[in-house]
């Protein structure tokens, strides 16, 4: 009987641990999404400023990728990460 009570406590502890972990991870995910939104907003501001200055980012990106040989093309940062 004492062993059964001990198993129940252990199970309750494990449940609490996993629930706490999920709660923490959900908050971390929310914060990461907030940071990603800020980064995206900053990037859009810089793109807008460059457009106002007459710089076509899309054209430059296409031009720089076609000027490199196929074997030496750099991977986008997203692929590296």
C-alpha positions as CSV (number, residue, x, y, z in Angstrom):
1,X,0.0,0.0,0.0
2,X,2.8,2.4,0.8
3,X,4.5,1.6,-2.5
4,X,1.3,2.4,-4.4
5,X,1.1,5.8,-2.7
6,X,4.7,6.4,-3.6
7,X,4.1,5.6,-7.2
8,X,1.1,8.0,-7.3
9,X,3.3,10.8,-5.8
10,X,6.0,10.0,-8.4
11,X,3.4,10.1,-11.2
12,X,2.0,13.4,-9.9
13,X,5.5,14.8,-9.8
14,X,6.1,13.8,-13.3
15,X,2.8,15.2,-14.5
16,X,3.6,18.5,-12.7
17,X,7.1,18.6,-14.2
18,X,5.8,18.1,-17.8
19,X,3.0,20.6,-17.3
20,X,5.4,23.1,-16.0
21,X,7.8,22.5,-18.9
22,X,5.0,23.0,-21.4
23,X,4.0,26.2,-19.8
24,X,7.5,27.5,-19.8
25,X,8.1,26.4,-23.5
26,X,4.8,28.0,-24.5
27,X,6.0,31.3,-23.0
28,X,9.4,31.0,-24.7
29,X,7.6,30.3,-28.1
30,X,5.5,33.4,-27.6
31,X,8.5,35.6,-26.8
32,X,10.4,34.2,-29.9
33,X,7.4,35.0,-32.1
34,X,7.4,38.6,-30.6
35,X,11.2,39.0,-31.3
36,X,10.7,37.6,-34.9
37,X,8.0,40.2,-35.5
38,X,10.3,43.0,-34.3
39,X,13.1,41.7,-36.6
40,X,10.7,41.5,-39.6
41,X,9.5,45.0,-38.9
42,X,13.0,46.4,-38.8
43,X,13.9,44.6,-42.0
44,X,10.8,46.0,-43.8
45,X,11.8,49.5,-42.6
46,X,15.3,49.1,-44.1
47,X,13.9,47.7,-47.3
48,X,11.5,50.7,-47.5
49,X,14.4,53.1,-46.9
50,X,16.5,51.4,-49.6
51,X,13.5,51.6,-52.1
52,X,13.2,55.3,-51.4
53,X,16.9,55.7,-52.2
54,X,16.3,53.9,-55.5
55,X,17.8,50.5,-54.6
56,X,16.0,47.5,-55.9
57,X,16.8,44.7,-53.5
58,X,15.1,42.0,-55.6
59,X,17.1,43.0,-58.6
60,X,20.3,43.0,-56.7
61,X,19.6,39.6,-55.1
62,X,18.9,38.1,-58.5
63,X,22.0,39.8,-60.0
64,X,24.4,38.6,-57.3
65,X,23.2,35.0,-57.4
66,X,23.5,34.7,-61.1
67,X,27.0,36.2,-61.1
68,X,28.4,33.4,-59.0
69,X,29.2,30.0,-60.4
70,X,26.8,27.2,-59.5
71,X,29.4,25.4,-57.4
72,X,30.3,28.6,-55.3
73,X,26.8,29.9,-54.6
74,X,26.4,30.7,-50.9
75,X,23.5,29.2,-49.0
76,X,21.0,31.6,-47.5
77,X,21.4,32.2,-43.8
78,X,18.1,30.4,-43.2
79,X,19.5,27.2,-44.7
80,X,22.7,27.5,-42.6
81,X,20.9,27.9,-39.4
